Protein backbone atom coordinates (compact mmCIF):
# COMPACT_ATOMS: atom_id res chain seq x y z
CA UNK A 1 0.00 0.00 0.00
CA UNK A 2 1.27 3.47 -0.83
CA UNK A 3 1.80 6.19 1.74
CA UNK A 4 -1.27 7.18 3.73
CA UNK A 5 -3.16 10.35 2.94
CA UNK A 6 -3.01 13.22 5.41
CA UNK A 7 -6.20 14.08 7.31
CA UNK A 8 -6.76 17.04 4.98
CA UNK A 9 -6.23 14.96 1.82
CA UNK A 10 -8.51 12.20 3.12
CA UNK A 11 -11.36 14.54 4.06
CA UNK A 12 -11.19 16.55 0.82
CA UNK A 13 -11.07 13.34 -1.25
CA UNK A 14 -14.07 12.01 0.72
CA UNK A 15 -16.10 15.19 0.11
CA UNK A 16 -15.48 15.04 -3.64
CA UNK A 17 -15.89 11.25 -3.95
CA UNK A 18 -18.83 10.57 -1.62
CA UNK A 19 -21.19 13.42 -2.41
CA UNK A 20 -24.35 12.66 -4.30
CA UNK A 21 -24.98 14.24 -7.67
CA UNK A 22 -26.27 17.79 -7.30
CA UNK A 23 -24.86 18.20 -3.78
CA UNK A 24 -21.72 20.07 -2.78
CA UNK A 25 -21.18 18.43 0.60
CA UNK A 26 -21.43 15.07 2.34
CA UNK A 27 -23.25 14.01 5.49
CA UNK A 28 -20.67 12.73 7.96
CA UNK A 29 -22.80 9.76 9.05
CA UNK A 30 -25.01 8.81 6.09
CA UNK A 31 -22.18 8.99 3.53
CA UNK A 32 -20.14 6.47 5.50
CA UNK A 33 -17.42 9.08 6.10
CA UNK A 34 -17.19 8.64 9.88
CA UNK A 35 -16.72 4.86 9.65
CA UNK A 36 -14.26 5.17 6.75
CA UNK A 37 -12.23 7.77 8.66
CA UNK A 38 -12.07 5.57 11.78
CA UNK A 39 -10.99 2.57 9.71
CA UNK A 40 -8.38 4.42 7.64
CA UNK A 41 -6.85 6.26 10.61
CA UNK A 42 -6.88 3.30 13.04
CA UNK A 43 -9.76 4.37 15.25
CA UNK A 44 -9.13 8.13 15.31
CA UNK A 45 -12.17 10.23 16.15
CA UNK A 46 -13.55 11.76 12.91
CA UNK A 47 -15.15 14.62 14.87
CA UNK A 48 -11.74 15.70 16.17
CA UNK A 49 -10.19 15.33 12.71
CA UNK A 50 -12.86 17.42 10.96
CA UNK A 51 -13.10 20.01 13.76
CA UNK A 52 -9.36 20.65 13.54
CA UNK A 53 -9.50 21.04 9.75
CA UNK A 54 -12.50 23.38 10.06
CA UNK A 55 -10.70 25.54 12.64
CA UNK A 56 -7.79 25.82 10.17
CA UNK A 57 -10.19 26.86 7.37
CA UNK A 58 -9.45 23.75 5.28
CA UNK A 59 -13.09 22.55 5.30
CA UNK A 60 -16.47 23.93 6.38
CA UNK A 61 -18.81 22.11 8.78
CA UNK A 62 -22.55 22.77 8.99
CA UNK A 63 -24.65 21.03 11.68
CA UNK A 64 -27.61 19.06 10.31
CA UNK A 65 -30.01 16.43 11.58
CA UNK A 66 -28.11 13.27 12.51
CA UNK A 67 -24.63 14.74 12.20
CA UNK A 68 -22.87 17.39 10.16
CA UNK A 69 -22.36 18.27 6.51
CA UNK A 70 -18.77 18.62 5.32
CA UNK A 71 -17.91 21.03 2.50
CA UNK A 72 -14.86 22.32 0.70
CA UNK A 73 -14.49 26.01 1.72
CA UNK A 74 -15.10 27.33 -1.80
CA UNK A 75 -18.33 25.30 -2.13
CA UNK A 76 -19.92 25.80 1.29
CA UNK A 77 -23.34 27.45 1.42
CA UNK A 78 -23.37 30.94 2.87
CA UNK A 79 -23.63 30.87 6.63
CA UNK A 80 -26.50 32.74 8.22
CA UNK A 81 -26.52 33.48 11.89
CA UNK A 82 -29.42 31.68 13.57
CA UNK A 83 -30.01 34.81 15.66
CA UNK A 84 -30.29 36.95 12.53
CA UNK A 85 -32.60 34.36 10.97
CA UNK A 86 -34.83 34.29 14.08
CA UNK A 87 -35.08 38.10 14.20
CA UNK A 88 -35.90 38.21 10.50
CA UNK A 89 -38.69 35.64 10.94
CA UNK A 90 -40.02 37.69 13.84
CA UNK A 91 -40.09 40.73 11.56
CA UNK A 92 -37.69 42.73 13.72
CA UNK A 93 -34.34 41.87 12.16
ZIDA-V579558 format. One record per pair of residues at least 12 apart in sequence whose ideal C-beta (glycine too) atoms are under 6 Angstrom apart, sorted by the first residue. I is the first residue (numbers start at 0). J is the second residue. If there is no record, write none. Layout:
{{I:J} {I:J}}
This chain:
{{6:48} {7:52} {7:57} {10:52} {10:58} {13:32} {14:69} {14:71} {17:30} {23:70} {23:74} {24:68} {24:69} {24:70} {25:69} {26:66} {26:68} {27:66} {27:67} {27:69} {28:65} {28:66} {33:45} {59:72} {59:75}}
